[in-house]
């Protein structure tokens, strides 16, 4: 079953602008991860944020985590055409505490050159 | 970094035949691998957890007799779609986690696009 929802489902912005994607989840977590998927390809791990962290940076990526609201956001700054892809959040535990990477519904990001 | 190789990248088969998909961890040992299915423009749905040397754990609604998983070594898991039907056409992806790195992220294969005609 899907762990959570992401919004927006689709986002189109001009190159150079910032893109923000949000993720909500339902269970307790040890960590939350963000992945990127180019069309028809496998997933690439972008960043992991642990449950005791509130914010994390990696290059042009900034991830926040609010465990009280069970939500996370991914910010991509100074977007580039090559950032066009689908982005998924994923949590690492199911309702029973078992290790299980469960994905959100995803955001399809399109960067307009 | 950790690399997971998945083969084949695409396959077309006739209804009623079986298809095997391989997932290999190239530079690390994976006691656990995961198999996902993804329909167009949808998210990844976990099908099963593959455990080396023991039976796979299937998610609710996934037919274990149709999707056979074998994890006979620490670097190889296979998914066999038996008696394939057109509704089995999908994108299948495996993943594994390299616990040595401590990063926590999972490494994914490049996926297999299965088309059943």
Interface residues (C-beta under 8 A of the other chain):
Chain A: X1 X2 X31 X33 X35 X40 X41 X42 X43 X44 X45 X48 X50 X88 X92 X99 X100 X101 X102 X103 X104 X105 X106 X108
Chain B: X6 X32 X34 X41 X42 X43 X44 X45 X46 X49 X60 X91 X93 X95 X103 X104 X105 X106 X107 X108 X109 X110 X111 X113
